[in-house]
């Protein structure tokens, strides 16, 4: 089961089916986008075996150019992806799939040299290789989810310092 109401926070124990749900969606995106999808990555906590996570599959597609990728907005809308402009993250196009009452997927289109793209991969790969950091992140997420169950922005802000610390470690 995946899905979470927009703006809410709930973290659940790891579920092995997240990997196959990602694979199915990645295959769909590759089939529709063809060569325009340079890489399709599973990001976010659902991509880390054993990690607690919000039950939403996060995908990131590398594209040659964000300007050119804007032409994919209608095609992705036909697949159920709602374009959600996010001025807070200037180097990606963001989409959400599923009704607002049950978002199932988040999709980011980004250039592979962008800070967004490189930092997402750096962070997730660090957590995969460092179980202590993964455990610390799980505990933080559970604490924040309890505190901010109806405030996704506060939940995300509460993770910011941890993410910055891990990115700094990963760069060394």
Number of C-alpha atoms within 10 A of each C-alpha: 10 15 19 21 16 17 14 16 25 20 21 13 13 18 16 13 12 22 15 10 14 22 16 11 16 20 12 13 18 16 11 15 17 10 11 17 19 15 13 21 20 23 22 20 24 26 22 20 13 17 22 22 22 24 24 24 26 21 23 27 25 22 22 17 14 16 9 10 19 12 10 15 16 13 12 19 14 10 14 15 21 20 18 13 12 12 9 7 11 12 18 26 23 19 21 23 21 18 15 14 12 15 20 21 22 20 25 23 25 24 22 17 13 13 14 18 21 13 17 17 15 16 21 20 15 17 20 16 10 10 13 11 15 20 15 12 20 19 13 15 22 19 15 22 23 13 13 18 16 16 15 17 12 16 23 14 11 17 14 11 10 15 15 13 11 17 17 12 12 15 10 5
